Amino acid sequence: MALFKKMGHVGIQVEDVERSLGFYRDTLGFRVEWDGDADWANVSLGGDDLGLIRKSSNKHPPHVGLRVDTVEDLLAAHEALAAKGVSVDPVRGHRDGSRSFYFRDPDGNILEALWMPAAK
């Protein structure tokens, strides 16, 4: 059984979020999903999301986001990964109502398990 529904986003580091946001929006045609923080913005293209994370930010590491359908699925994934010996961070809530936790693959790449609330 798969723990996750789909890849949700990739978060990359950038020097200047606003400059990068302009490039992805105006030059490449990405749609802005969220912008309102000097440390982070989210854009999408064809259903795939890209997080733009300011390099000097301590809020968000570069990572790959993996989506689940429900909060219960998120908690089950947390429990299943921990049971397999994966070091998982605590589940935490975010200002947009989402909940997530970070964990690492065997090579140290950071992954984020993420539940997003339904759009209002």
DSSP file (Angstrom, degrees, kcal/mol; ACC not computed):
  #  RESIDUE AA STRUCTURE BP1 BP2  ACC     N-H-->O    O-->H-N    N-H-->O    O-->H-N    TCO  KAPPA ALPHA  PHI   PSI    X-CA   Y-CA   Z-CA
    1    1 A M              0   0    0      0, 0.0     2,-0.2     0, 0.0     0, 0.0   0.000 360.0 360.0 360.0 131.0    0.0    0.0    0.0
    2    2 A A        -     0   0    0      1,-0.1     3,-0.0     2,-0.1     0, 0.0  -0.538 360.0-152.7 -75.0 138.0    1.3    3.4   -1.0
    3    3 A L  S    S+     0   0    0     -2,-0.2     2,-0.3    74,-0.1    74,-0.1   0.737  76.8  51.1 -78.4 -23.9    1.7    5.9    1.9
    4    4 A F        -     0   0    0      1,-0.1    64,-0.2    64,-0.1     3,-0.1  -0.849  64.0-147.4-124.7 153.1    1.3    8.9   -0.4
    5    5 A K  S    S-     0   0    0     62,-3.5     2,-0.3     1,-0.3    63,-0.2   0.899  75.1 -38.3 -81.0 -46.2   -1.2   10.0   -3.1
    6    6 A K  E     -A   67   0A   0     61,-0.8    61,-3.2     0, 0.0     2,-0.4  -0.976  69.5 -74.1-167.7 167.4    1.2   12.0   -5.3
    7    7 A M  E     -A   66   0A   0     -2,-0.3    59,-0.3    59,-0.2     3,-0.1  -0.650  43.9-171.5 -70.8 133.5    4.2   14.2   -5.4
    8    8 A G  E     -     0   0A   0     57,-3.2    41,-0.7    -2,-0.4     2,-0.3   0.822  52.0 -28.2 -99.0 -37.2    2.9   17.6   -4.3
    9    9 A H  E     -Ab  65  49A   0     56,-1.2    56,-3.5    39,-0.1     2,-0.4  -0.984  44.4-127.0-168.8 164.4    5.7   20.0   -4.9
   10   10 A V  E     -Ab  64  50A   0     39,-1.3    41,-3.0    -2,-0.3     2,-0.6  -0.997  22.7-150.0-121.7 131.6    9.4   20.5   -5.1
   11   11 A G  E     -Ab  63  51A   0     52,-3.6    52,-1.2    -2,-0.4     2,-0.3  -0.909  17.9-176.3-105.2 119.8   11.0   23.2   -2.9
   12   12 A I  E     - b   0  52A   0     39,-2.9    41,-3.1    -2,-0.6     2,-0.4  -0.804  25.9-113.3-113.1 156.0   14.1   24.9   -4.3
   13   13 A Q  E     + b   0  53A   0     -2,-0.3     2,-0.3    39,-0.2    41,-0.2  -0.710  34.7 178.4 -90.2 139.0   16.4   27.5   -2.8
   14   14 A V  E     - b   0  54A   0     39,-2.8    41,-2.6    -2,-0.4    42,-0.2  -0.942  33.4-132.6-133.9 155.5   16.6   30.9   -4.4
   15   15 A E  S    S+     0   0    0     -2,-0.3     2,-0.4     1,-0.3    41,-0.2   0.914  98.5  20.6 -72.0 -43.7   18.5   34.1   -3.6
   16   16 A D     >  -     0   0    0      1,-0.1     4,-2.5    38,-0.1    -1,-0.3  -0.960  64.3-160.3-135.3 112.0   15.5   36.5   -4.0
   17   17 A V  H  > S+     0   0    0     21,-0.5     4,-3.1    -2,-0.4     5,-0.2   0.913  93.2  49.1 -61.2 -46.0   11.9   35.1   -3.8
   18   18 A E  H  > S+     0   0    0      2,-0.2     4,-2.3     1,-0.2    -1,-0.2   0.910 112.2  48.1 -63.0 -42.4   10.4   38.1   -5.6
   19   19 A R  H  > S+     0   0    0      2,-0.2     4,-1.9     1,-0.2    -1,-0.2   0.936 115.6  44.5 -62.3 -46.2   12.9   38.0   -8.4
   20   20 A S  H  X S+     0   0    0     -4,-2.5     4,-2.8     2,-0.2     5,-0.3   0.887 110.1  55.3 -66.6 -39.0   12.4   34.3   -8.8
   21   21 A L  H  X S+     0   0    0     -4,-3.1     4,-2.5    -5,-0.2     5,-0.3   0.926 107.9  49.7 -58.4 -45.1    8.6   34.6   -8.6
   22   22 A G  H  X>S+     0   0    0     -4,-2.3     4,-2.8     2,-0.2     5,-0.7   0.893 111.1  49.8 -60.2 -41.1    8.7   37.1  -11.4
   23   23 A F  I  X>S+     0   0    0     -4,-1.9     5,-1.7     3,-0.2     4,-1.6   0.957 114.7  41.7 -64.1 -51.3   10.8   34.8  -13.5
   24   24 A Y  I  <5S+     0   0    0     -4,-2.8     6,-3.2     3,-0.2    -2,-0.2   0.871 124.4  38.4 -66.7 -35.9    8.6   31.8  -13.1
   25   25 A R  I  X5S+     0   0    0     -4,-2.5     4,-0.7    -5,-0.3    -2,-0.2   0.966 127.9  27.9 -76.4 -57.0    5.4   33.8  -13.5
   26   26 A D  I  <5S+     0   0    0     -4,-2.8    -3,-0.2    -5,-0.3    -2,-0.2   0.826 131.0  32.2 -83.2 -33.7    6.3   36.3  -16.2
   27   27 A T  I  <<S+     0   0    0     -4,-1.6    -3,-0.2    -5,-0.7    -4,-0.1   0.874 131.5  27.7 -91.3 -42.4    8.9   34.4  -18.2
   28   28 A L  T  4<S-     0   0    0     -5,-1.7    -3,-0.2     2,-0.1    -2,-0.1   0.585 100.8-120.7-100.3 -11.3    7.8   30.8  -17.8
   29   29 A G     <  +     0   0    0     -4,-0.7    -4,-0.2    -6,-0.3    -3,-0.1   0.695  50.9 160.0  83.3  19.4    4.1   31.3  -17.4
   30   30 A F        -     0   0    0     -6,-3.2     2,-0.4    -7,-0.1    -1,-0.2  -0.421  40.0-121.7 -69.7 150.9    3.7   29.6  -14.0
   31   31 A R  E     -C   44   0A   0     13,-3.0    13,-2.5    -2,-0.1     2,-0.5  -0.798  23.6-120.4 -92.3 135.5    0.6   30.5  -12.0
   32   32 A V  E     +C   43   0A   0     -2,-0.4    11,-0.3    11,-0.2     3,-0.1  -0.659  33.6 173.5 -77.6 122.6    1.1   32.1   -8.5
   33   33 A E  E    S+     0   0A   0      9,-2.8     2,-0.3    -2,-0.5    10,-0.2   0.790  70.0   3.4 -95.4 -38.7   -0.5   29.9   -5.9
   34   34 A W  E     +C   42   0A   0      8,-2.1     8,-3.0     3,-0.0    -1,-0.3  -0.953  62.5 158.7-154.5 130.9    0.8   31.7   -2.8
   35   35 A D  E     +C   41   0A   0     -2,-0.3     6,-0.1     6,-0.2     3,-0.1  -0.939  34.6 102.6-151.4 125.9    2.9   34.8   -2.4
   36   36 A G  E     +     0   0A   0      4,-0.6     2,-0.4     1,-0.4     5,-0.1   0.312  63.4  79.2 170.4  19.2    3.1   36.9    0.8
   37   37 A D  E >   -C   40   0A   0      3,-0.5     3,-0.7    -3,-0.1    -1,-0.4  -0.993  65.1-141.1-146.9 132.7    6.3   36.0    2.5
   38   38 A A  T 3  S+     0   0    0     -2,-0.4   -21,-0.5     1,-0.2   -20,-0.2   0.668 105.9  49.5 -67.4 -14.9    9.8   37.2    1.8
   39   39 A D  T 3  S+     0   0    0      1,-0.2    15,-2.5    14,-0.1     2,-0.3   0.612 117.6  19.3 -98.7 -14.5   11.0   33.7    2.6
   40   40 A W  E <   +CD  37  53A   0     -3,-0.7    -4,-0.6    13,-0.2    -3,-0.5  -0.984  49.0 170.5-162.3 140.4    8.7   31.6    0.5
   41   41 A A  E     -CD  35  52A   0     11,-1.5    11,-3.1    -2,-0.3     2,-0.4  -0.965  20.3-142.6-144.6 159.2    6.3   31.5   -2.5
   42   42 A N  E     +CD  34  51A   0     -8,-3.0    -9,-2.8    -2,-0.3    -8,-2.1  -0.991  18.3 176.3-129.8 131.8    4.5   28.8   -4.4
   43   43 A V  E     -CD  32  50A   0      7,-2.5     7,-3.0    -2,-0.4     2,-0.3  -0.873   9.9-157.0-126.9 161.4    3.9   28.6   -8.1
   44   44 A S  E     -CD  31  49A   0    -13,-2.5   -13,-3.0    -2,-0.3     2,-0.3  -0.968  11.9-173.8-141.4 158.4    2.3   25.9  -10.3
   45   45 A L  E >  S- D   0  48A   0      3,-2.4     3,-1.6    -2,-0.3   -15,-0.1  -0.903  77.7 -14.2-151.3 117.2    2.3   24.7  -13.9
   46   46 A G  T 3  S-     0   0    0     -2,-0.3     3,-0.1     1,-0.3   -16,-0.0   0.798 129.3 -49.6  62.0  29.6    0.0   22.0  -15.2
   47   47 A G  T 3  S+     0   0    0      1,-0.3     2,-0.4   -39,-0.0    -1,-0.3   0.402 114.9 112.4  90.0  -3.2   -0.9   20.7  -11.8
   48   48 A D  E <   - D   0  45A   0     -3,-1.6    -3,-2.4   -39,-0.0     2,-0.3  -0.864  55.2-145.4-105.1 139.6    2.7   20.5  -10.5
   49   49 A D  E     -bD   9  44A   0    -41,-0.7   -39,-1.3    -2,-0.4     2,-0.4  -0.763  10.0-164.3-108.2 149.3    3.9   22.9   -7.8
   50   50 A L  E     -bD  10  43A   0     -7,-3.0    -7,-2.5    -2,-0.3     2,-0.5  -0.992   9.9-150.6-131.3 123.3    7.2   24.6   -7.2
   51   51 A G  E     -bD  11  42A   0    -41,-3.0   -39,-2.9    -2,-0.4     2,-0.7  -0.811   5.8-152.4 -92.8 131.7    8.2   26.2   -3.9
   52   52 A L  E     -bD  12  41A   0    -11,-3.1   -11,-1.5    -2,-0.5     2,-0.5  -0.918  18.6-172.8-105.5 110.1   10.6   29.1   -4.0
   53   53 A I  E     -bD  13  40A   0    -41,-3.1   -39,-2.8    -2,-0.7   -13,-0.2  -0.904  26.4-120.2-112.9 124.0   12.5   29.2   -0.7
   54   54 A R  E >   -b   14   0A   0    -15,-2.5     3,-2.2    -2,-0.5     6,-0.2  -0.426  23.2-132.0 -62.5 129.9   14.9   32.0    0.2
   55   55 A K  T 3  S+     0   0    0    -41,-2.6    -1,-0.1     1,-0.3   -40,-0.1   0.826 104.2  50.6 -55.1 -37.5   18.3   30.4    0.8
   56   56 A S  T 3  S+     0   0    0    -42,-0.2    -1,-0.3   -41,-0.2     2,-0.3   0.416  87.2 112.6 -85.3   4.6   18.9   32.2    4.1
   57   57 A S    <   -     0   0    0     -3,-2.2    -4,-0.0   -18,-0.1   -18,-0.0  -0.556  48.4-167.3 -78.9 139.0   15.5   31.1    5.5
   58   58 A N  S    S+     0   0    0     -2,-0.3    -1,-0.1     1,-0.1    -3,-0.0   0.397  77.0  78.4 -98.5  -0.1   15.5   28.7    8.3
   59   59 A K  S    S+     0   0    0      1,-0.2    -1,-0.1   -20,-0.0   -19,-0.0   0.891 100.6  23.1 -76.0 -40.4   11.7   28.1    7.9
   60   60 A H        -     0   0    0     -6,-0.2    -1,-0.2   -21,-0.1    -3,-0.1  -0.985  65.9-152.9-135.1 123.7   11.8   25.7    4.9
   61   61 A P        -     0   0    0      0, 0.0     2,-0.2     0, 0.0   -50,-0.1  -0.530  44.0 -87.2 -83.0 161.4   14.6   23.4    3.7
   62   62 A P  S    S+     0   0    0      0, 0.0    48,-0.4     0, 0.0     2,-0.3  -0.508  73.1 144.5 -62.9 138.7   14.8   22.4    0.0
   63   63 A H  E     -A   11   0A   0    -52,-1.2   -52,-3.6    -2,-0.2     2,-0.5  -0.969  53.3-105.9-164.9 172.0   12.6   19.3   -0.3
   64   64 A V  E     -Ae  10 111A   0     46,-1.5    48,-2.7    -2,-0.3     2,-0.4  -0.982  34.7-142.8-113.6 126.3   10.2   17.2   -2.2
   65   65 A G  E     -Ae   9 112A   0    -56,-3.5   -57,-3.2    -2,-0.5   -56,-1.2  -0.754  10.9-163.6 -93.7 134.9    6.6   17.3   -0.9
   66   66 A L  E     -Ae   7 113A   0     46,-3.6    48,-2.9    -2,-0.4   -59,-0.2  -0.977  16.0-138.7-119.1 126.8    4.5   14.2   -1.0
   67   67 A R  E     -Ae   6 114A   0    -61,-3.2   -62,-3.5    -2,-0.5   -61,-0.8  -0.557  16.0-171.1 -93.9 148.4    0.7   14.6   -0.6
   68   68 A V  E     - e   0 115A   0     46,-2.0    48,-0.5   -64,-0.2   -64,-0.1  -0.864  25.8-129.3-124.3 163.6   -1.9   12.6    1.3
   69   69 A D  S    S+     0   0    0     -2,-0.3     2,-0.3    46,-0.1    -1,-0.1   0.838  82.6  19.7 -83.1 -34.8   -5.7   12.9    1.2
   70   70 A T  S  > S-     0   0    0      1,-0.1     4,-1.8    45,-0.1     5,-0.1  -0.869  73.0-113.2-135.6 163.0   -6.6   13.2    4.8
   71   71 A V  H  > S+     0   0    0     -2,-0.3     4,-2.5     1,-0.2     5,-0.2   0.877 120.0  57.0 -61.1 -37.3   -5.1   14.2    8.2
   72   72 A E  H  > S+     0   0    0      1,-0.2     4,-2.3     2,-0.2    -1,-0.2   0.891 104.9  50.6 -62.0 -39.0   -5.6   10.6    9.2
   73   73 A D  H  > S+     0   0    0      2,-0.2     4,-2.4     1,-0.2    -1,-0.2   0.881 109.2  52.1 -64.3 -37.9   -3.5    9.5    6.2
   74   74 A L  H  X S+     0   0    0     -4,-1.8     4,-2.3     2,-0.2    -2,-0.2   0.936 111.4  45.4 -62.8 -46.9   -0.8   11.9    7.3
   75   75 A L  H  X S+     0   0    0     -4,-2.5     4,-2.2     1,-0.2    -2,-0.2   0.879 112.6  51.4 -65.6 -37.6   -0.8   10.5   10.8
   76   76 A A  H  X S+     0   0    0     -4,-2.3     4,-2.8     2,-0.2    -1,-0.2   0.894 109.8  49.5 -66.0 -40.0   -0.7    7.0    9.5
   77   77 A A  H  X S+     0   0    0     -4,-2.4     4,-2.7     2,-0.2     5,-0.3   0.909 110.1  51.6 -64.4 -41.5    2.2    7.8    7.2
   78   78 A H  H  X S+     0   0    0     -4,-2.3     4,-2.2     1,-0.2    -2,-0.2   0.934 113.6  44.0 -58.5 -47.4    4.1    9.3   10.2
   79   79 A E  H  X S+     0   0    0     -4,-2.2     4,-2.3     2,-0.2    -2,-0.2   0.907 113.7  50.0 -65.6 -43.9    3.5    6.2   12.2
   80   80 A A  H  X S+     0   0    0     -4,-2.8     4,-1.1     2,-0.2    -2,-0.2   0.905 112.1  47.0 -64.8 -42.3    4.4    3.8    9.4
   81   81 A L  H ><>S+     0   0    0     -4,-2.7     5,-2.4     1,-0.2     3,-0.5   0.927 112.5  49.2 -65.7 -44.1    7.6    5.6    8.6
   82   82 A A  H ><5S+     0   0    0     -4,-2.2     3,-1.7    -5,-0.3    -2,-0.2   0.894 107.7  55.0 -61.0 -39.2    8.6    5.7   12.3
   83   83 A A  H 3<5S+     0   0    0     -4,-2.3    -1,-0.2     1,-0.3    -2,-0.2   0.769 105.1  54.2 -65.1 -25.5    7.8    1.9   12.6
   84   84 A K  T <<5S-     0   0    0     -4,-1.1    -1,-0.3    -3,-0.5    -2,-0.2   0.320 125.6-102.7 -90.0   7.4   10.2    1.3    9.7
   85   85 A G  T < 5S+     0   0    0     -3,-1.7     2,-0.4     1,-0.3    -3,-0.2   0.580  72.3 146.6  85.5  10.2   13.0    3.1   11.5
   86   86 A V      < -     0   0    0     -5,-2.4     2,-0.7    -6,-0.2    -1,-0.3  -0.654  52.9-122.4 -79.9 133.0   12.8    6.4    9.5
   87   87 A S        -     0   0    0     -2,-0.4    17,-0.7    17,-0.2     2,-0.4  -0.670  38.0-174.1 -76.2 116.8   13.6    9.5   11.6
   88   88 A V  B     -F  103   0A   0     -2,-0.7    15,-0.2    15,-0.2     3,-0.1  -0.916  20.3-131.8-117.6 139.5   10.5   11.7   11.3
   89   89 A D        -     0   0    0     13,-2.9     3,-0.1    -2,-0.4     2,-0.0  -0.386  44.7 -82.8 -75.8 164.1   10.0   15.2   12.6
   90   90 A P        -     0   0    0      0, 0.0    12,-0.3     0, 0.0     2,-0.3  -0.319  48.0-101.6 -64.6 152.4    6.8   16.0   14.6
   91   91 A V        -     0   0    0     10,-0.1     2,-0.3    -3,-0.1    10,-0.2  -0.575  49.1-175.9 -70.8 135.3    3.6   16.7   12.6
   92   92 A R  E     -G  100   0A   0      8,-2.9     8,-2.3    -2,-0.3     2,-0.2  -0.965  21.9-123.6-137.4 155.2    3.0   20.5   12.6
   93   93 A G  E     -G   99   0A   0     -2,-0.3     2,-0.3     6,-0.2     6,-0.2  -0.608  22.8-148.6 -93.6 156.9    0.4   22.9   11.4
   94   94 A H    >   -     0   0    0      4,-2.3     3,-2.1    -2,-0.2    -1,-0.0  -0.810  29.6-104.2-124.2 164.2    0.9   25.8    9.0
   95   95 A R  T 3  S+     0   0    0      1,-0.3    -1,-0.0    -2,-0.3    -2,-0.0   0.701 118.3  57.9 -62.8 -21.4   -0.6   29.2    8.6
   96   96 A D  T 3  S-     0   0    0      2,-0.1    -1,-0.3     1,-0.0     3,-0.1   0.378 122.1-103.5 -89.8   5.7   -2.6   28.0    5.5
   97   97 A G  S <  S+     0   0    0     -3,-2.1    -2,-0.1     1,-0.3     2,-0.0   0.319  81.5 128.1  92.1  -7.9   -4.3   25.3    7.5
   98   98 A S        -     0   0    0     18,-0.1    -4,-2.3    19,-0.1     2,-0.3  -0.280  45.5-148.9 -75.2 166.6   -2.1   22.5    6.1
   99   99 A R  E     +GH  93 115A   0     16,-2.0    16,-2.8    -6,-0.2     2,-0.3  -0.986  25.4 151.4-135.1 146.7   -0.3   20.0    8.3
  100  100 A S  E     -GH  92 114A   0     -8,-2.3    -8,-2.9    -2,-0.3     2,-0.3  -0.968  27.1-148.9-160.0 172.1    3.0   18.2    7.5
  101  101 A F  E     - H   0 113A   0     12,-1.8    12,-2.8    -2,-0.3     2,-0.3  -0.976  18.7-131.0-148.8 151.4    6.2   16.6    8.7
  102  102 A Y  E     + H   0 112A   0    -12,-0.3   -13,-2.9    -2,-0.3     2,-0.3  -0.720  28.0 164.8 -98.6 151.4    9.7   16.3    7.3
  103  103 A F  E     -FH  88 111A   0      8,-2.4     8,-3.4    -2,-0.3     2,-0.3  -0.943  26.6-121.3-153.2 170.8   11.7   13.1    7.0
  104  104 A R  E     - H   0 110A   0    -17,-0.7     6,-0.2    -2,-0.3   -17,-0.2  -0.894  12.0-132.0-122.4 147.7   14.9   12.1    5.2
  105  105 A D    >   -     0   0    0      4,-2.2     3,-2.2    -2,-0.3     6,-0.0  -0.321  49.2 -85.8 -81.4 176.8   15.7    9.4    2.7
  106  106 A P  T 3  S+     0   0    0      0, 0.0    -1,-0.1     0, 0.0    -2,-0.0   0.729 130.5  51.3 -59.9 -21.3   18.8    7.2    3.2
  107  107 A D  T 3  S-     0   0    0      2,-0.1    -3,-0.0     0, 0.0     0, 0.0   0.367 122.3-102.9 -96.7   5.5   21.0    9.8    1.4
  108  108 A G    <   +     0   0    0     -3,-2.2     2,-0.2     1,-0.3    -5,-0.0   0.472  68.5 150.1  90.7   2.2   19.8   12.7    3.5
  109  109 A N        -     0   0    0      1,-0.1    -4,-2.2    -5,-0.0     2,-0.4  -0.476  47.3-121.0 -67.2 139.5   17.4   14.2    1.0
  110  110 A I  E     - H   0 104A   0    -48,-0.4   -46,-1.5    -6,-0.2     2,-0.3  -0.700  30.4-175.0 -90.5 131.5   14.5   16.0    2.8
  111  111 A L  E     -eH  64 103A   0     -8,-3.4    -8,-2.4    -2,-0.4     2,-0.5  -0.911  11.1-151.0-119.6 148.5   11.0   14.9    2.1
  112  112 A E  E     -eH  65 102A   0    -48,-2.7   -46,-3.6    -2,-0.3     2,-0.5  -0.983   4.7-150.9-123.7 122.5    7.8   16.5    3.4
  113  113 A A  E     -eH  66 101A   0    -12,-2.8   -12,-1.8    -2,-0.5     2,-0.4  -0.808  30.4-171.6 -86.6 129.7    4.6   14.6    4.0
  114  114 A L  E     -eH  67 100A   0    -48,-2.9   -46,-2.0    -2,-0.5     2,-0.4  -0.982  27.0-169.2-138.3 133.1    1.8   17.1    3.5
  115  115 A W  E     -eH  68  99A   0    -16,-2.8   -16,-2.0    -2,-0.4   -46,-0.1  -0.980  15.6-162.7-112.6 130.2   -2.0   17.3    3.9
  116  116 A M        -     0   0    0    -48,-0.5   -18,-0.1    -2,-0.4     3,-0.1  -0.930  20.0-120.9-111.7 135.3   -3.7   20.3    2.4
  117  117 A P        -     0   0    0      0, 0.0     3,-0.1     0, 0.0   -19,-0.1  -0.342  43.1 -87.4 -67.9 156.6   -7.2   21.4    3.4
  118  118 A A        -     0   0    0      1,-0.1     2,-0.1     2,-0.1     0, 0.0  -0.352  50.9 -99.5 -63.0 143.0   -9.9   21.5    0.7
  119  119 A A              0   0    0      1,-0.1    -1,-0.1    -3,-0.1    -3,-0.0  -0.384 360.0 360.0 -63.8 140.5  -10.1   24.8   -1.1
  120  120 A K              0   0    0     -3,-0.1    -1,-0.1    -2,-0.1    -2,-0.1   0.436 360.0 360.0 -88.7 360.0  -12.9   27.0    0.1
